[in-house]
Amino acid sequence: MIEISIDLLIKGIGVLSLILAILSIYILLNGAKENAVSRKKERYLQSNEHLWYRYFKDEVPLPAELIPKDDAEIQAVEEIFFSYVQNLSSPIVKEKIRKFSNQYLWQHYLKLLSSKKWSLRMNALYRVVSFEIDSLFDECKKLEKRPVVSPEERYFLLVIRSVFDGAGFMEEFTKLSTDLSEYEYKKLLIGFDSEVLEQLTCQMSDFPEEYQYYFIDVLGIKRNLNFVPFLESNLYHENVEIRIRSLKAINEIGIVDDLDKYKVFLNSPIWEERMMLAKLLGAFPLEEVYPFLEQLLQDNNWWVRSNAARSISHSKDGKSRLERFIETAQDRYAIEMAREVLGRG
């Protein structure tokens, strides 16, 4: 029995040794292959980077040597394209990248889109968006109908639809479920131009409540003056969160001209609304709004007092106003806040 056990043990060790040898050979071969790809990619970059620059500058027509011959050279082209897309906003360069990708790279990405590997499909989707490969739009629509689509894939497919089929996407936009995170939803909206966002303001009430909040935030981030009338129309909304976020968005845009629309928040029971008013009043001449800011400086909420004091101090002659307030006021907390803002705290 002992001899049989030793014999089996020796055979087992032999099998394991064989497996380890095979794995070692695989790792070595794979590493050699990756090194070869890396070296070929570097050679392409060194030989053609300046030629790409000249092509993008319209100094030369498209040279034949820029057209990639294999995956290694495609990786080099991707690196060059990403460098230009992320660091330049030239519509001429972006159009050249779009045309080149649609003519010479689309078959490569088509193959990746049909891959069983999630990472390869995601890489392809990302490049379809980045390089605007509209020739693959129909193929991307087919991916939407697959039985299983990951949340990440679904997000990029939405982005692709918004880029290549704006009208059709607008019709479906309000039907989006709340599967998208706040970050994904805002990123999607930020990618729209201001005209599309203006159209969506008419549909905001159809969005899920949470998405209405995100939408208003994005209007503030965009800082387009044309959004102000819509945001001001929300100042009387029954939803407190919509009112507060609209005030924040208007403050982000930085343009306020009708004081009467905002004075209603002076005695609001919601401290966030009073705080936003304290910020917004800083956009008006101090002589016009000082009585309101002085009232807010004596508010029972620390954040309201702080923003009122800062709005006063940032105005012309605001620091001297705070000096006089300290000398004459009776509210200890308001005096402390004025001193803090003036740097005396």
C-alpha positions as CSV (number, residue, x, y, z in Angstrom):
1,M,0.0,0.0,0.0
2,I,2.9,2.3,0.9
3,E,4.6,1.6,-2.5
4,I,1.4,2.4,-4.4
5,S,0.9,5.7,-2.5
6,I,4.4,6.8,-3.2
7,D,4.0,5.9,-6.9
8,L,0.8,7.9,-7.0
9,L,2.5,10.8,-5.3
10,I,5.4,10.7,-7.8
11,K,2.9,10.7,-10.7
12,G,1.0,13.6,-9.1
13,I,4.1,15.6,-8.7
14,G,4.9,14.9,-12.3
15,V,1.5,16.1,-13.5
16,L,1.8,19.3,-11.4
17,S,5.3,19.9,-12.8
18,L,3.9,19.5,-16.3
19,I,1.1,22.0,-15.6
20,L,3.5,24.5,-14.1
21,A,5.8,24.1,-17.1
22,I,2.9,24.7,-19.5
23,L,1.8,27.8,-17.5
24,S,5.3,29.1,-17.4
25,I,5.6,28.7,-21.2
26,Y,2.2,30.4,-21.7
27,I,3.3,33.3,-19.5
28,L,6.6,33.7,-21.3
29,L,5.0,33.5,-24.7
30,N,2.2,36.0,-23.7
31,G,4.8,38.3,-22.2
32,A,6.9,38.1,-25.4
33,K,3.8,38.8,-27.5
34,E,2.9,41.9,-25.3
35,N,6.4,43.2,-25.5
36,A,6.4,42.8,-29.3
37,V,3.1,44.7,-29.5
38,S,4.5,47.4,-27.2
39,R,7.7,47.8,-29.3
40,K,5.7,47.9,-32.5
41,K,3.4,50.5,-31.0
42,E,6.3,52.6,-29.9
43,R,7.9,52.4,-33.3
44,Y,4.7,53.7,-34.9
45,L,4.5,56.6,-32.5
46,Q,8.1,57.6,-33.0
47,S,7.8,57.4,-36.8
48,N,4.4,59.0,-37.2
49,E,3.5,61.3,-34.3
50,H,4.9,64.4,-36.0
51,L,3.2,63.3,-39.3
52,W,-0.1,63.2,-37.5
53,Y,0.5,66.7,-36.3
54,R,1.1,67.9,-39.8
55,Y,-2.0,66.1,-41.1
56,F,-4.2,67.7,-38.4
57,K,-2.7,71.1,-39.2
58,D,-3.7,70.6,-42.8
59,E,-0.1,70.8,-43.9
60,V,-0.2,67.5,-45.7
61,P,-3.0,65.2,-47.1
62,L,-3.5,61.9,-45.3
63,P,-0.2,59.9,-45.8
64,A,-0.6,56.1,-46.4
65,E,1.8,55.2,-43.7
66,L,-0.6,56.6,-41.0
67,I,-3.2,53.9,-41.8
68,P,-2.7,51.2,-39.2
69,K,-1.8,47.7,-40.4
70,D,-2.5,45.6,-37.2
71,D,-3.7,45.9,-33.6
72,A,-0.4,47.3,-32.3
73,E,-0.6,50.2,-34.7
74,I,-4.3,50.7,-33.9
75,Q,-3.3,51.1,-30.2
76,A,-0.8,53.7,-31.2
77,V,-3.4,55.6,-33.3
78,E,-5.8,55.4,-30.3
79,E,-3.2,57.0,-28.1
80,I,-2.7,59.8,-30.5
81,F,-6.4,60.4,-31.0
82,F,-7.1,60.4,-27.3
83,S,-4.4,62.9,-26.8
84,Y,-6.0,65.3,-29.3
85,V,-9.6,64.7,-28.2
86,Q,-8.9,65.3,-24.6
87,N,-6.6,68.3,-24.9
88,L,-8.0,70.1,-27.9
89,S,-11.4,71.5,-28.9
90,S,-10.6,72.0,-32.6
91,P,-13.7,71.0,-34.7
92,I,-11.3,70.5,-37.7
93,V,-9.2,67.9,-35.8
94,K,-12.3,66.2,-34.4
95,E,-13.8,65.9,-37.8
96,K,-10.5,64.4,-39.2
97,I,-10.5,61.9,-36.3
98,R,-14.2,61.0,-37.0
99,K,-13.6,60.5,-40.8
100,F,-10.5,58.4,-40.2
101,S,-12.1,56.2,-37.6
102,N,-15.2,55.6,-39.7
103,Q,-13.0,54.6,-42.7
104,Y,-10.1,52.7,-41.2
105,L,-11.0,51.6,-37.6
106,W,-14.7,50.7,-37.7
107,Q,-14.1,47.0,-38.6
108,H,-11.7,46.6,-35.6
109,Y,-14.3,48.0,-33.2
110,L,-17.1,46.0,-34.9
111,K,-15.2,42.9,-34.0
112,L,-14.8,44.1,-30.4
113,L,-18.5,44.9,-30.1
114,S,-19.4,41.3,-30.8
115,S,-16.9,40.0,-28.3
116,K,-18.0,37.8,-25.4
117,K,-15.6,39.7,-23.2
118,W,-17.2,42.6,-21.3
119,S,-14.0,44.6,-21.2
120,L,-13.5,44.5,-25.0
121,R,-17.1,45.6,-25.6
122,M,-16.7,48.5,-23.2
123,N,-13.5,49.6,-24.9
124,A,-15.2,49.6,-28.2
125,L,-18.2,51.6,-26.9
126,Y,-15.9,54.1,-25.3
127,R,-14.1,54.6,-28.6
128,V,-17.3,54.8,-30.6
129,V,-18.3,57.8,-28.4
130,S,-14.8,59.4,-28.2
131,F,-14.1,59.2,-32.0
132,E,-17.7,59.6,-33.1
133,I,-17.8,56.4,-35.2
134,D,-21.4,56.9,-36.5
135,S,-21.0,54.0,-38.9
136,L,-21.3,51.6,-35.9
137,F,-24.5,53.2,-34.6
138,D,-26.8,50.5,-36.0
139,E,-24.6,47.8,-34.5
140,C,-24.8,49.6,-31.1
141,K,-28.6,49.6,-31.3
142,K,-28.5,45.9,-31.7
143,L,-26.5,45.6,-28.5
144,E,-29.4,47.4,-26.6
145,K,-31.6,44.4,-27.5
146,R,-29.3,41.8,-26.0
147,P,-30.9,39.7,-23.2
148,V,-28.2,40.8,-20.8
149,V,-26.7,44.3,-20.9
150,S,-24.5,45.5,-18.0
151,P,-25.3,48.9,-16.4
152,E,-22.0,50.3,-17.7
153,E,-22.9,49.2,-21.3
154,R,-26.4,50.6,-21.0
155,Y,-25.0,53.9,-20.0
156,F,-22.6,54.2,-23.0
157,L,-25.4,53.0,-25.3
158,L,-27.5,55.9,-24.0
159,V,-24.6,58.3,-24.7
160,I,-24.2,56.9,-28.2
161,R,-27.9,57.4,-28.9
162,S,-27.8,60.9,-27.6
163,V,-24.8,61.7,-29.9
164,F,-26.0,60.1,-33.1
165,D,-29.8,60.2,-32.9
166,G,-30.7,63.4,-30.9
167,A,-34.3,63.6,-32.1
168,G,-35.1,59.9,-31.4
169,F,-33.3,60.0,-28.1
170,M,-35.3,63.1,-27.0
171,E,-38.5,61.1,-27.4
172,E,-37.2,58.3,-25.1
173,F,-35.4,60.5,-22.6
174,T,-38.3,60.9,-20.2
175,K,-38.8,57.2,-20.1
176,L,-35.4,56.5,-18.6
177,S,-35.7,54.5,-15.4
178,T,-33.8,55.4,-12.3
179,D,-31.1,52.8,-13.0
180,L,-28.6,55.6,-13.8
181,S,-26.6,57.0,-10.9
182,E,-26.5,60.7,-10.2
183,Y,-23.0,60.9,-11.8
184,E,-24.1,59.0,-15.0
185,Y,-27.3,61.0,-15.4
186,K,-25.5,64.4,-15.0
187,K,-22.7,63.3,-17.3
188,L,-25.2,62.4,-19.9
189,L,-27.0,65.8,-19.6
190,I,-23.7,67.7,-19.6
191,G,-22.9,66.2,-23.0
192,F,-26.0,67.9,-24.5
193,D,-25.7,71.3,-26.0
194,S,-27.8,74.2,-24.6
195,E,-30.5,74.0,-27.2
196,V,-31.3,70.4,-26.3
197,L,-31.4,71.3,-22.6
198,E,-33.7,74.2,-23.3
199,Q,-36.1,71.7,-25.1
200,L,-35.9,69.4,-22.1
201,T,-37.0,72.2,-19.7
202,C,-40.5,71.7,-21.2
203,Q,-40.4,68.0,-20.2
204,M,-38.8,68.3,-16.8
205,S,-42.0,67.6,-14.9
206,D,-42.2,64.2,-16.6
207,F,-38.9,63.1,-15.3
208,P,-38.6,61.0,-12.1
209,E,-38.4,63.4,-9.1
210,E,-34.8,62.6,-8.4
211,Y,-33.8,63.2,-12.0
212,Q,-35.5,66.6,-11.9
213,Y,-33.1,67.6,-9.2
214,Y,-30.1,66.5,-11.2
215,F,-31.4,68.3,-14.3
216,I,-31.6,71.6,-12.4
217,D,-28.1,71.1,-11.1
218,V,-26.8,70.7,-14.7
219,L,-28.5,73.9,-15.8
220,G,-26.5,75.7,-13.2
221,I,-23.3,73.9,-14.2
222,K,-23.8,75.0,-17.9
223,R,-24.1,78.6,-16.8
224,N,-26.2,79.7,-19.8
225,L,-28.2,82.9,-19.3
226,N,-31.1,81.5,-21.3
227,F,-31.9,79.0,-18.5
228,V,-32.5,81.8,-15.9
229,P,-36.2,82.4,-16.8
230,F,-37.0,78.7,-16.5
231,L,-35.2,78.5,-13.2
232,E,-37.0,81.6,-11.9
233,S,-40.3,80.0,-12.8
234,N,-39.4,77.2,-10.3
235,L,-39.0,79.6,-7.4
236,Y,-42.7,79.2,-6.6
237,H,-42.7,75.4,-7.1
238,E,-44.4,73.4,-4.3
239,N,-41.4,71.1,-4.0
240,V,-38.9,72.7,-1.6
241,E,-36.0,70.8,-3.1
242,I,-36.7,72.1,-6.6
243,R,-36.9,75.7,-5.2
244,I,-33.6,75.3,-3.4
245,R,-31.8,73.7,-6.3
246,S,-33.2,76.4,-8.7
247,L,-31.8,79.1,-6.4
248,K,-28.4,77.3,-6.4
249,A,-28.4,77.0,-10.2
250,I,-29.2,80.7,-10.6
251,N,-26.4,81.5,-8.2
252,E,-24.0,79.4,-10.3
253,I,-25.1,81.3,-13.4
254,G,-24.4,84.5,-11.5
255,I,-27.0,86.7,-13.1
256,V,-29.9,88.1,-11.1
257,D,-31.8,91.3,-12.2
258,D,-35.3,91.3,-10.7
259,L,-35.0,91.6,-6.9
260,D,-38.8,91.3,-6.3
261,K,-38.7,87.6,-7.4
262,Y,-36.3,86.8,-4.6
263,K,-37.5,88.9,-1.7
264,V,-40.1,86.3,-0.9
265,F,-37.4,84.1,0.6
266,L,-36.3,86.7,3.2
267,N,-38.7,85.3,5.8
268,S,-38.8,81.7,4.5
269,P,-39.1,79.0,7.2
270,I,-36.5,77.0,5.2
271,W,-33.0,78.1,6.2
272,E,-31.5,76.8,2.9
273,E,-33.7,79.3,1.0
274,R,-32.7,82.2,3.3
275,M,-29.0,81.1,2.8
276,M,-29.3,81.1,-1.0
277,L,-31.0,84.5,-0.8
278,A,-28.0,85.8,1.2
279,K,-25.7,84.6,-1.6
280,L,-27.8,85.9,-4.4
281,L,-28.2,89.4,-2.9
282,G,-24.4,89.8,-3.4
283,A,-25.2,90.3,-7.1
284,F,-27.0,93.6,-6.4
285,P,-25.6,97.0,-5.5
286,L,-25.1,97.0,-1.7
287,E,-27.2,100.2,-1.3
288,E,-30.2,98.4,-2.8
289,V,-30.1,95.3,-0.7
290,Y,-28.2,96.2,2.5
291,P,-31.4,96.2,4.7
292,F,-32.2,92.7,3.6
293,L,-28.6,91.5,4.2
294,E,-28.5,93.1,7.6
295,Q,-31.7,91.2,8.5
296,L,-30.1,87.9,7.3
297,L,-26.9,88.7,9.2
298,Q,-29.0,88.5,12.3
299,D,-30.6,85.2,11.3
300,N,-30.7,82.4,13.8
301,N,-28.9,80.0,11.4
302,W,-25.1,80.1,11.2
303,W,-24.9,79.5,7.5
304,V,-27.4,82.2,6.7
305,R,-25.4,84.7,8.9
306,S,-22.1,83.6,7.3
307,N,-23.3,84.1,3.7
308,A,-25.0,87.4,4.5
309,A,-21.7,88.7,6.0
310,R,-19.7,87.5,3.1
311,S,-22.0,89.1,0.5
312,I,-21.7,92.4,2.4
313,S,-17.9,92.2,2.7
314,H,-17.5,91.4,-1.0
315,S,-19.5,94.5,-2.1
316,K,-18.1,97.9,-2.6
317,D,-17.7,99.6,0.8
318,G,-18.9,96.4,2.4
319,K,-16.2,96.1,5.0
320,S,-16.8,99.6,6.3
321,R,-20.5,98.7,6.5
322,L,-19.6,95.7,8.6
323,E,-17.4,97.9,10.8
324,R,-20.4,100.2,11.5
325,F,-22.6,97.2,12.1
326,I,-20.3,95.9,14.8
327,E,-20.3,99.3,16.6
328,T,-24.1,99.6,16.6
329,A,-25.6,96.1,16.6
330,Q,-27.0,94.3,19.6
331,D,-27.0,90.8,18.3
332,R,-24.0,89.0,19.8
333,Y,-23.9,86.2,17.2
334,A,-24.3,88.6,14.3
335,I,-21.4,90.8,15.7
336,E,-19.2,87.7,16.0
337,M,-20.0,86.7,12.4
338,A,-19.1,90.2,11.1
339,R,-15.9,90.1,13.1
340,E,-15.0,86.6,11.7
341,V,-15.6,87.7,8.1
342,L,-13.4,90.8,8.7
343,G,-10.7,88.6,10.1
344,R,-11.0,89.7,13.7
345,G,-12.4,86.4,15.0
